[in-house]
Amino acid sequence: MPTLDSNFGLIDWIIVGVYMLITVGIGLYVNRYIRDMSDYMVAGRSIKSYLGVATMIGSELGLVTVMYSAQKGFTGGFAAFHIAVIAGVVAFIVGITGFIVVPLREMGVMTIPEFYEKRFSRGVRIMGGLLLALSGILNMGLFLKAGALFVTGLTGMTDPASVSIVMTVMLALVLVYTIMGGMVSVVITDYLQFVVLSFGIILTCGIAIFTLGWTPIVETVMTIHGEAGFNPMLDDSGFGPSYIMWMIFTAGLVSCAVWQTSVMRACAAESVEVVRRMYMWSSIGFLVRFMVPQFLGICALVYLFQTPATRSLFFTEAGAPVADATLTLRAMPIFLSQILPTGLIGLIGAGLLAAFMSTHDSYLLCWASVLTHDVVAPATGETLSTRHRLLLSRVFILLIGLFLLVWGLWYDLGQDLWDYMAISGAIYFTGAFALLLTGLYWKRASTVGAYLALITGIGALAGLGPVNRALGLQAYTAAEIGLATTVLSLGLMVAGSLLFPDKRGVHG
C-alpha cells in the first residue's frame, strides 16, 4: 500500500497514551470490589437505568462496530441504512414487550446456557456453552485486525509489520484490565467511552459534511452505486430481500435479545423495570451505532473517489469499489486521517480505541465466563470454589486473547466484516433462538429438541467464505444460508420435542 499523509502527530499520540493509561488504571482500581462470580460477570446485578443504557450503547458502539458499519456504508452507500433502522426498531419493541430478556432476568440466570440447564438439562447447558463460546470467539476473531487496521490507517503507518505490532499492543492493554476488573471495570469504562465517543462521533460527522458538502455526497453515491446505493431491495445493491430478512433477525432480534453480551447487561440490571428502560432508550443507540459509522463510510467513499491519489487504490477503472475487503476496511480511518486536524484526531482516535477496548473486554469476559460457568463448572459437578472460578475465568481470558491474535493474523477476510460476524455468530444464535423461543414460551419443548436445534446451528459455518467455497456453495449467500439454518433449527426443535417429549413430563 502506498504511503499516505496523515494529520496524526505527536500531540495525538500523547492524547491517546494518556487516555489509555486512564482506562487501564480504572480496570486495576476496581479490582478491589470483586468478591464473587456474580460481581465479576454481572456486576452484582446492581446496574441502574442510566448506567445500563450507557454500558449497552458503549459496548456495542465499539471500534469494530464503527469499522464494519463504515465498510458497509462504503460498499453499499445509503442503502446500508436499513440495517440501522431495523436494529433500532427491534430493540425498542424488545424494550416494550420484554421479549426474551425479561423472563431471563426474572429467572436470575447469569448466562443463556444457565437457562438451558434450568429448562432442559445439564447436558444441553454444556453443549450450548461450548457452541456459544466457539461461536463467540470466532465472531470476535477479527476484532484485533480491525482495530489494528484502524490505527494504521489513522496514523499513516504503511509498514506491513505494523498491523501485527499494533494488534499485540492492543491485546495486552485489554487483557490487563479485563482480567483484573471483570464486569465492574467493563461497565465503568463503557460509561467513559460512551461520553467521549458520543461527542467525538457527532463532531466528526459535522466536519465530514462541512468538508464534502451534502449535495456532492448524495450525487457521488449516485454516480458510483446508482439507484442501488439508495434502495436495499435492488439485487445489485449487495443486499436484497433475503439480506433484509437476515438483518431483521441478526441486527435486530439477535443483537439485543439473544446475543450473550447484551443479555448479560439485562441480567446485570437492578430490576425488570430497568431492563425495559435500558432497551427502550438503547434503541436509539442501536440505530446510531450502525447509521453514524455507515455515514462516515459513505463520506470516505466520496472523499477517496474524488481524490486522485486514492481513487486508483480504492476503485476499479469502471469506478466501482474494489472487492478487497481488507482494503475497504481501511477506507474510513484513512478518510479521518485526511480531514481531522491535529489534536482532534487524537481525541477521536483515543475515543475509538477506548471503544475498541470496551467491546473487546466485554466479549473476552463473556466467553471466558461462559466456558467457566457453563462448561467446566457443570461438567465437574459444580464443585469449583469461587476462587477457582475467578482464576479459571482469567486463564480463559488469556488463552482466548492469544487465540484471537493468531486467528486475526492468519484468517483472510474475503467478505465484509459485518457479514463474517453475522454468520460466525449464527453457529450459536440460530440454535439459541430456537431454545429461547420455545423454552420460554412453549411448555412442550423437550431436551431432545434442544440438542437437535443446537447441533443444527453448526451448519451456519457454510456461510463463511473459505467453508462456502470448499463446499461449492457459492450460489448461496451467507444471508440465505443463515436464514435456512435458523428455520431448520427451529423446525427440528419443534419436531424433536413432539416426537421425543421429556419423560419427566411437561415443563411448567
N, C-alpha and C positions, 0 to 999 in steps of 0.2 A: 504493500500500500504506500503511495507517495506521501511525503511529508506535507502536512497541512498546518498553517499557522494557527495558533490558539491564543486567546486573550488571557489564559490561565497563567498567573505569575506567582512570585514569591509570597506576596500578601495572601493570595488564595490558599497556598499550601499551609501557611500559618493558621488561617481560619479553620481549615479542615482538620489540622492536627489538634488544635485546642478543643474543637467540638468533639472529636473522637475521644480525647482524654477525659472530658467531662462525662460522656456517655458510659465509658468503661468504668469510671470512678463510681457512678451510680450503681452499676451492677455489683461492684465489690462492696459498697456500703450497705446495701440492703440484704446482703448475705446473713447478717446477724438476726434477721427476722424469720428465717426459715426454720421451722420446728418439725414439720412432718410432710408427707406426700401431698396432703391437701393444700398446704401453703405453697409447696413447690409447683404443683400442677395447676391449681385453680385459685391461687391467692387467698386461700381460706374462705372462699365463697363470700367475699366482703366487698365486691366491686359495686359501686353505686352508678346511677344513670350516666352522669356527665363523664366519669372516668371510663365507663364501659363503652360509651359511644366513641370516645377519643381513641381507646385502645383498639376497638374493632376497625375503625377507619385507618388509624395509624399503622396497624399491622398489614392491612390489606392494600393500602396505598404505599407500597414499598417501591424501592428502586426497580425491582424485577417487574412489578406491575406497570410502572411507568415505561419500562423498556419494551415489554411485549405489546402494550397498548399503543405506544408510539409507532412500533413496527406495523401494526395493523392499520393505523392511520396512513402511514407511508405507502403501504401496498394496496390499501382499499379505498383511500380517500374518505369523504364524508359518509359513505355507505357503512363504514365501520361503526358509526354512532349507534346502530341498532343494538349492539352488544351492551352499551352503557344504559340505554333506555330499558332494556329487558332486565338488567341487573337491579336497577333502582326500583322498578315497579314490583318485581317479585319480592325483594327484600321488604318493601312496605306492606305487601299482602301478608307475608310471614309474620310481620310485627303485629298486624291487626288480628290475625287468626291464631297466632301462636303455633302454627302448623309445625309439628315435629319437635321444635325446640322447647316449648313449654312443657309438654309431657316428660321430656328428658330431664329438665330442671326439677320437676316435681318428684321424679324418681330418685334424685340425689346422686346420679352417676357422675363420674369424672370423665369417662370416655365412652364412645359409642360401643366398642366391644364389651364394656362392662354391662351395657344394656343387653347385649346378645346373651350373656350368661343368665341374667335375671329373667329374660323372656324365653330363652330356648335351652341352652346347656353350656357347660364349661368348655366342651369341645368346640362348639360354634364360636365361643369367645376367643379361644386360642387361634383357630383358623382365621377368624375375622381380624384379630390383632396382627397376625403375620401378613395378611394381604393388605391391611391398612398401612402398616409400616413399609412394606415393599413398594406399594403404590406411591405413598407419600415421599419416600426417599428418592425414587425415580422422578417424581413430579418436580422436586426441587433440585434435581440433578444438574441443571444448567444455571442455577441461581448465581453461583460464583462466576461462571463465564460471562453471564450477562452483566454482572456488576463490574467485572474487570474490563469488558468492552466499553462500558460507560466511562470508567475512569480514564482509560487510554484515549478514548475519543475526545473527552472533555479537555484533557491536559495536553493533547497533541503528541502522545507517545506513539511511535511507529515501529519501534524495535519489536520483532515477533516474540522475544522472550519476556517482554514487559507484561503481557497478559498473564503468564504463569506466575510471575513475581507478585503482581497485584492480587491475584486470586489467593495466594498463600498468606499474604499480609491480612487481607480482609477476613479470611477464615480464622486466623489466630485471634483477631480482635473479638470476633463474635463468640468464639469458644470460651474466652476468658470470662466474660461477664454472664453468659448464659449458664455455664457450668456452676458459677458461684452464686448467681442470684435467683434462677428459676423464674416462675411466673410473676413474682413480685417485681423483679427488675424489668421483665418484659412489659408489664403494664405501665410502670413509671416512665420508662424510656419511650414507649409508644406515645404517651401523652406529650412528652417533649418533642418527639418527631412530628406529631400532629400539628402542633403550634407552628413550628419552624417551616414545615413543608407546606402548610396551607398558605402562609404568607409568600413563600418562595414561588410556588406554582402559579398563583394568581398574578404575581408581578411579572413572571416570565411570559405568561400569555399576553399580558398587556404590551410588553416590549416587542414580542413577536408580531402582533397586529400592527403596532406603530411602525416597525421596520419594513414589513412587507406590504401592508395595506390590505383591507378586507376584500375589495373588488379583485385585485390581482390574485389573491389566494384562491378565490372561487373560480376565476377564469383559468388559472393554470391547472387546477384539478380537472376542469372540464377538458382542457387541451390534452392532458396526459391520460386520463381514465375515461373521458366521455361521460355519457349518462350513467354508466356503471359505477362511477365514482360517487354517485348520489343515491342510487337505488339498489339496496342489497338483494332484492328479489331477482334481479337480472343474473343469468347464468355466468356472463363474462365479468361479473363484479368480484368473483372469487368467493362469493357467499352462496346465495340461492336459498330456496325454501327449506331444504333439508338442513342446511347450516343454521338457519334461523331457529328451527325446532331444536337443534342441538344446543344452541345458546340459551333458549328458554330453560332448558334442563340444567346445563352446566354453569353458565354465567349467572343464571337466575337462582334456581332452587338449590343446586348443589353448593354453590359458593356461600350461601348464607345459612342453610339448614341441614346440610349433610356433611360438608367438609369439616373434619375434626377440629381444625384451628378456630373456626367460627363457633362451633358447638362448645368448645372449651370455654369461650367467653360467656356464652349463655349459662353454662354450668357454674361459672365463677360469679354470676350475678347475685346480688343480695336477696332478690325475690323474683317471683314470676312477673310482677308488675314492672320491675326494672328490665327484665328480658324483653318484654313487649316494647317498652320505650326505647331500649337500645336499638332494636331492629327498625322501628318506625323512623327514628331520627337518622340512623345509619344508612337508611335507604338513599338519602341524599349523597352520602359518602360513596356508596356503591355506584351511583350514577357518575359522580365526579371522578372517581378513581380510574374509570375507563375513558370517559369523554375528554377530560382535560389533556391527558397524555396523548390520546388519539389526535387531538387538535394540534399538539406540538409536533407529532409525526407528520401531519398534513403540512404544517409550516416548514418542516425540514424538507419535505418533498418539493415544495415550491422554491425554497431558497437554493437547494442543491441543483435543481433543474435550471434555475436562472443564472447560476454561477458557472462560467466556463471551466474553471479549474476542477469542479466536482461533477459536472454533468456527464462527462465521458466515463467517470468512475462508477456512478450510481445508476446510469440509464443506458439502455441499448441504443443503437443507431436509429431505431424506429421511435425512440422517445419513451419506451416503457421501462418501468423499474426493473433492475436486474433480478435474476432468480436466486442470487446468492443470499441465503437467509442470515448468515453471519454478517455480511456487509450491510444489509438493510437494518440490522440491529444497531449498527454504529451511526446510522444517519442522524438520529435525534441528538445524541451528545455532541457530534461534530457541528451540527447546526447551532447548538447552545454556545459552543466554544467560539463561534464566529460573531454572535450578536450580543452576548452579555459582556458588560465591562468588567475590568479587573476589580476585585473586591466583592462585587455582587455575584460573579461567577463562583467565587469561593464559598460564599454563603449558600447559594443554591446547591452547589456540589456537596457541601457538608450536610445540608438537609437531606439530600437524596441518598448520600452514603449512609447517613444515620437511619434513614428509612429502610435501606437495604438491610442494615443490621437488625432493625426492628422486625422485619419479616423473617429474616434468616434465623434469628434467635427463637421466634415463636414456633417456627417449623421444626427446628432442631429439638427444642424442648418437647414438642408434641409427639414426634415419632419416637424419641428416646423413652418418654413416659409410657407410651403405648406398649413398646417392647417390654418394659419393666412391669408395668401394671397389668397388662392384658395377655402377655405371653409367658414370661418367666414366672411371675408370681402364681398364677393359677396352675401352671404346669408343675410347680413344686409344692402344691397343696397349700398355698398362702402361708408358708412358714417363714418367709423373709421378714426380718426386722425392719423397722423404719430406717435405721442407719444403713443397712444393706441395700434397701430400695433406693435411697438417695445416692449411695455410692454407685450402684449399678446404672442408674439413670445418667449419671455424669460420665461413666465409662462409655455408655452407648452414644452419648452426645459426641464424645471424642472420636469414636470409631466411625460414626455416620459422617462427621465432618471430613475425616480423611478420605472416606469413600467418595464423597462429593467432589473433592479436589481431583482425584484420579478420573472419575467419570466425566467431569467437565472438561478436562484436558483431552480425553480420548474421544468422546462422542461427537460425531459430525451431525450438526443440527438437521440440515436437509429440508426443513419445513419451518413455518413461522413458529416462534417460541410459544405463543399462546396455544396454537393447535397441538404442539408437543405436550404442553402441560395438561390440556383438557383430556387428551387420550391416555396419557400415562396415569392421570388421576382416576380415569374410568375403570382401571383394574380393580380399584376399591369401590368407587361410589356407585357403580351400576348395581352391584350386589347389595351394597349398604342401603341404597334407596329401597330396594325390594324388601329387605328385612325391617327397615324402619317403618315403611308404609303399612305393611301387613302386620308386623309385630305390635305396633301401637294401635292400629285401627281395625284389626280383623282377628277375632278370637280363635279361628281355626288354623292360623299359621302354625306350622309344625317345624320341628328340628330338621327333619329330612329335607323339607322345602328350603330351609335356611342354608343347609350345606350346598344344595344344588344351585341356589342363587349366587352364593359366594364364589363357587368354582367357575360358574359361567362368566363372571367378571373378568377372569384371566384372558378371555377371548378378545378383550379390548386391545391387547398387545398388537393385534393385527393392524391396528391403525397407526402404529409407529413407523416412520419412514423405512428404516432398514428391514424390519419384520415384514412390512407390507410388500416391499419389493422381493424379498426372499420367498414369500408365499405366492407371488404372482397375482396379487390382488389390487394392482394399480388402478383397475377400473372402478374401484370403490374408494370414496373419500374417507378421511378419518371421521368426519361427522356421520356419514352413513353407517360406518362400522360401529361407532359409538352408540347410535340410536338402535341399531339391530341388537347389540349386546344388552342394552337396557331393557328392551322389550322381551328378549329371550330370558333374561334373568328373572324378570317379574313373572313371566309365564311359567317358568319352571318352579318358582316359589309357590305359585298357586296350585299347579298340578301336583307337585310333591307333597304339599300339605293335604290335598284332598285324597290322594292315593295312599299316603303314609301318615295318618294322623298320629299325634303323640299318644302313647299308651296311657300316660298318667291322666288323660282326659283333656277336656277343653280348657284353655287358659282363661283366667278371669281378668 
